[in-house]
Amino acid sequence: MTNIVPLGGELERLSRKLEHEAQMFLARKRDGHLATARRWLIFDLEFLFDRSRHQGYTQAEGKDAELSIRWPFHQVAAVSWMTLEFVAGETVPVVQGPFVLTTEDADERTIVTALFNALEQEHGAVATTWGGEARDLAVLRRAAATYGLVLPHQLIDGSPHARGRLDLCRASCVQASSVHLPELAAAVGVPSKPTPSEDIGKHCEAGNWATVRDQVLADVLTTAVLTVRHLAAHRQIECHQPNTLVAIADAAGAALPNSEFIRRSFAPWARGKKAESGLRGTVYRAAA
């Protein structure tokens, strides 16, 4: 009897991956960026909890139920992303975004689709998060399966070390204990979350979308700064960092001029770092 092996999802996944890589190669060659440009798409999510379904689950499972509301019951309530493209020979990256979308504007399916489209359109961009492997990507996979969406190529490989992704938390900590984004930001003097991490879920549930928008935006901007520093330290990019900070701040301010975080915290800080950089070096004083 002949054994017939069905051609399942693995073959289809491989075919899609090879097709994407071919398209990426042709697109970058056509654009004249082959081996001269690298992109990182940095994104962050905020969530609402599906309390009604979680309650149904706990009632059905009884004493064996997991009482904490874990990622299957987390619904995407906000997303922000931006792209940094580093071109060989240029001292400042090309900045696209940041973009912000919340439940005030669209439902979960639309929000997730917008992020997926952005990832697909950025040929070869490394999907970059802070701690995304621990929750965000699981929620996105759940959403894709729930709504019949197709995952962008960066999110298909389940390995936490996939080449198409960078979890900056994992890459920074390695075998040291994992830390929170505002924890590292405070330690190295980078502005971060305008609202305490534990409070943002309450703002999502209350519909305080201005607060939520500033929070998810702040996470992306903070992660972008830390990403630039990390990549430069690991010899993956070369740039003028003070000018890069100002470029990020200017792009953010132009995209979202009503952001309190940008206007009051991030932009002044970036310009301050630029000013500080001009004071470095030997200081000559007149003889008495």
C-alpha positions as CSV (number, residue, x, y, z in Angstrom):
1,M,0.0,0.0,0.0
2,T,1.3,3.4,-0.9
3,N,1.8,5.9,1.9
4,I,0.4,9.2,0.8
5,V,1.8,12.2,2.7
6,P,-0.7,15.2,2.6
7,L,0.8,18.5,1.5
8,G,-0.3,20.6,4.5
9,G,0.3,24.0,6.0
10,E,4.0,23.5,6.3
11,L,4.5,23.3,2.5
12,E,2.2,26.3,2.0
13,R,4.1,28.3,4.7
14,L,7.5,27.5,3.1
15,S,6.1,28.5,-0.3
16,R,4.9,31.8,1.0
17,K,8.2,32.5,2.8
18,L,10.2,31.8,-0.4
19,E,7.9,34.0,-2.4
20,H,8.2,36.8,0.1
21,E,12.0,36.6,0.2
22,A,12.1,36.7,-3.7
23,Q,9.8,39.8,-3.7
24,M,11.9,41.4,-1.0
25,F,15.1,40.8,-3.0
26,L,13.6,42.2,-6.2
27,A,12.0,45.2,-4.5
28,R,15.2,46.2,-2.7
29,K,17.3,45.7,-5.9
30,R,14.8,47.8,-7.8
31,D,15.0,50.6,-5.2
32,G,18.7,50.6,-5.3
33,H,19.0,49.7,-1.6
34,L,20.4,46.2,-2.0
35,A,22.9,45.7,0.9
36,T,22.8,49.4,1.6
37,A,19.7,49.8,3.8
38,R,18.3,48.1,6.9
39,R,14.9,48.7,8.4
40,W,13.4,48.1,11.9
41,L,9.6,48.5,12.4
42,I,9.1,49.1,16.1
43,F,5.6,48.5,17.5
44,D,3.7,48.3,20.8
45,L,0.2,47.2,21.9
46,E,-2.2,48.0,24.7
47,F,-5.0,45.7,25.7
48,L,-8.6,45.4,27.0
49,F,-9.5,42.3,29.0
50,D,-12.5,40.2,27.8
51,R,-13.9,39.8,31.3
52,S,-17.2,38.3,30.3
53,R,-15.6,35.4,28.4
54,H,-13.0,34.9,31.1
55,Q,-15.8,34.7,33.7
56,G,-17.6,32.1,31.6
57,Y,-14.4,30.1,31.4
58,T,-13.8,30.3,35.2
59,Q,-17.4,29.2,35.9
60,A,-17.0,26.2,33.5
61,E,-13.7,25.1,34.9
62,G,-14.5,25.7,38.6
63,K,-11.6,25.2,41.0
64,D,-9.2,24.3,38.2
65,A,-9.6,27.6,36.4
66,E,-6.8,30.1,36.0
67,L,-8.0,33.2,37.9
68,S,-5.6,35.7,36.3
69,I,-6.8,37.0,32.9
70,R,-4.1,35.7,30.6
71,W,-3.3,36.5,27.0
72,P,-6.1,34.5,25.3
73,F,-8.5,37.0,26.9
74,H,-6.5,40.1,26.0
75,Q,-7.9,42.1,23.1
76,V,-5.8,44.6,21.2
77,A,-7.1,48.1,22.2
78,A,-4.3,50.3,20.7
79,V,-1.3,49.9,18.5
80,S,1.6,52.3,17.6
81,W,4.4,51.7,15.2
82,M,7.2,53.5,13.4
83,T,10.0,52.5,11.0
84,L,13.6,53.4,11.1
85,E,15.6,52.9,7.9
86,F,19.4,53.2,8.1
87,V,21.0,53.7,4.7
88,A,24.7,53.2,4.3
89,G,26.6,56.5,4.3
90,E,23.8,58.4,5.9
91,T,24.2,59.6,9.5
92,V,20.5,59.9,10.3
93,P,17.8,57.2,9.6
94,V,14.7,57.8,7.5
95,V,11.8,57.9,9.9
96,Q,8.3,56.8,9.0
97,G,5.5,57.4,11.5
98,P,4.8,57.1,14.3
99,F,1.3,55.9,13.7
100,V,-1.3,55.3,16.4
101,L,-4.7,53.5,16.2
102,T,-7.1,52.8,19.1
103,T,-10.4,51.2,19.7
104,E,-11.9,54.7,19.6
105,D,-11.1,54.5,15.9
106,A,-11.6,50.9,14.9
107,D,-12.3,47.4,16.2
108,E,-9.6,44.8,17.1
109,R,-9.7,43.2,13.7
110,T,-9.1,46.5,11.9
111,I,-6.3,47.5,14.3
112,V,-4.5,44.2,13.9
113,T,-4.9,44.3,10.1
114,A,-3.4,47.8,10.0
115,L,-0.3,46.6,11.8
116,F,0.0,43.4,9.7
117,N,-0.3,45.5,6.5
118,A,2.5,47.8,7.8
119,L,4.8,44.9,8.5
120,E,4.1,43.3,5.0
121,Q,4.7,46.6,3.2
122,E,8.1,47.1,4.9
123,H,10.2,44.7,2.9
124,G,12.8,43.1,5.1
125,A,12.0,45.3,8.2
126,V,12.8,43.6,11.5
127,A,9.7,43.6,13.7
128,T,10.9,45.1,17.0
129,T,9.2,45.1,20.4
130,W,10.1,45.3,24.0
131,G,9.0,42.0,25.5
132,G,6.7,41.2,22.6
133,E,7.7,37.5,22.7
134,A,6.1,37.2,26.1
135,R,2.6,38.4,25.2
136,D,2.1,40.7,22.3
137,L,2.9,38.1,19.6
138,A,0.8,35.5,21.2
139,V,-2.2,37.9,21.2
140,L,-1.5,38.8,17.5
141,R,-1.4,35.1,16.6
142,R,-4.7,34.5,18.4
143,A,-6.3,37.5,16.6
144,A,-5.0,36.3,13.2
145,A,-6.5,32.8,13.8
146,T,-9.8,34.3,15.2
147,Y,-10.4,36.7,12.3
148,G,-9.0,34.6,9.5
149,L,-6.1,37.0,8.9
150,V,-2.7,36.0,7.4
151,L,0.3,36.7,9.6
152,P,3.0,38.9,8.2
153,H,6.1,37.0,7.4
154,Q,8.0,38.5,10.4
155,L,5.6,36.8,12.8
156,I,5.3,33.3,11.2
157,D,8.5,31.7,12.6
158,G,7.7,30.7,16.2
159,S,11.3,30.8,17.3
160,P,12.0,33.7,19.8
161,H,15.3,34.1,17.9
162,A,13.7,34.4,14.4
163,R,15.8,36.7,12.2
164,G,12.8,38.7,11.2
165,R,12.2,39.9,14.8
166,L,14.0,41.6,17.6
167,D,12.7,41.4,21.2
168,L,14.9,44.1,22.7
169,C,14.1,43.0,26.2
170,R,15.4,39.5,25.4
171,A,18.4,40.8,23.4
172,S,19.4,43.2,26.2
173,C,18.9,40.9,29.2
174,V,20.2,37.6,27.7
175,Q,20.6,35.5,30.8
176,A,20.1,38.3,33.3
177,S,16.7,38.8,34.8
178,S,14.2,40.5,32.5
179,V,13.3,44.1,33.3
180,H,10.4,46.4,32.4
181,L,10.8,49.0,29.8
182,P,10.4,52.0,32.2
183,E,12.9,50.3,34.5
184,L,15.7,50.3,31.9
185,A,14.6,53.7,30.6
186,A,14.9,55.3,34.1
187,A,18.3,53.7,34.5
188,V,19.7,55.2,31.3
189,G,17.9,58.5,31.4
190,V,15.4,58.0,28.6
191,P,11.8,59.4,29.0
192,S,9.2,56.7,29.1
193,K,5.6,55.9,30.0
194,P,3.6,59.0,31.0
195,T,1.1,56.7,32.9
196,P,2.1,53.9,35.3
197,S,2.1,50.5,33.6
198,E,-0.5,49.0,35.9
199,D,-3.0,51.8,35.3
200,I,-3.2,51.8,31.5
201,G,-5.6,48.8,31.4
202,K,-8.0,50.8,33.5
203,H,-7.8,53.8,31.1
204,C,-8.6,51.4,28.2
205,E,-11.7,50.1,30.0
206,A,-12.7,53.7,30.9
207,G,-12.3,54.9,27.3
208,N,-9.6,57.5,28.1
209,W,-8.2,57.2,24.6
210,A,-6.0,60.3,24.7
211,T,-4.2,58.8,27.7
212,V,-4.0,55.4,25.9
213,R,-2.7,57.0,22.7
214,D,0.1,58.8,24.5
215,Q,1.1,55.7,26.4
216,V,1.4,53.4,23.4
217,L,3.1,56.1,21.5
218,A,5.6,56.7,24.4
219,D,6.4,53.0,24.5
220,V,7.3,53.0,20.8
221,L,9.4,56.1,21.1
222,T,11.3,54.8,24.1
223,T,11.8,51.5,22.4
224,A,13.1,53.3,19.3
225,V,15.7,55.1,21.3
226,L,16.9,52.0,23.1
227,T,16.9,50.1,19.8
228,V,19.2,52.7,18.1
229,R,21.6,52.5,21.1
230,H,21.5,48.7,21.1
231,L,22.1,48.3,17.4
232,A,24.9,50.9,17.4
233,A,26.6,49.2,20.3
234,H,26.4,45.8,18.5
235,R,27.9,47.3,15.3
236,Q,24.7,46.7,13.3
237,I,24.2,50.3,12.4
238,E,26.2,53.5,12.2
239,C,24.5,56.9,12.8
240,H,24.9,60.2,14.6
241,Q,22.9,59.4,17.6
242,P,22.1,62.9,18.9
243,N,20.8,63.9,15.4
244,T,18.9,60.6,15.2
245,L,17.1,61.4,18.4
246,V,16.1,64.8,17.1
247,A,14.9,63.2,13.8
248,I,12.7,60.8,15.7
249,A,11.3,63.6,17.8
250,D,10.7,65.8,14.8
251,A,8.9,63.0,12.9
252,A,6.8,62.2,16.0
253,G,5.9,65.8,16.6
254,A,4.9,66.3,12.9
255,A,2.8,63.1,12.9
256,L,1.1,63.6,16.3
257,P,1.3,67.3,17.2
258,N,-1.3,67.0,20.0
259,S,0.8,64.5,22.0
260,E,1.5,65.7,25.5
261,F,4.3,63.2,25.8
262,I,6.1,64.4,22.7
263,R,5.7,68.1,23.4
264,R,6.5,68.1,27.1
265,S,8.9,65.2,27.6
266,F,10.3,63.5,24.5
267,A,11.1,66.4,22.2
268,P,12.7,68.6,24.9
269,W,14.8,65.7,26.0
270,A,15.9,64.9,22.5
271,R,17.0,68.5,21.8
272,G,18.7,68.5,25.2
273,K,20.8,65.5,24.2
274,K,21.6,67.2,20.9
275,A,22.8,70.3,22.8
276,E,24.8,68.2,25.2
277,S,26.6,66.5,22.4
278,G,27.9,69.9,21.2
279,L,29.6,70.5,24.5
280,R,31.7,67.4,24.5
281,G,35.4,67.4,24.0
282,T,38.3,69.4,25.4
283,V,37.3,72.7,27.0
284,Y,39.9,75.4,26.8
285,R,39.9,78.1,29.4
286,A,41.7,81.5,29.3
287,A,44.7,81.8,31.5
288,A,44.2,83.9,34.6
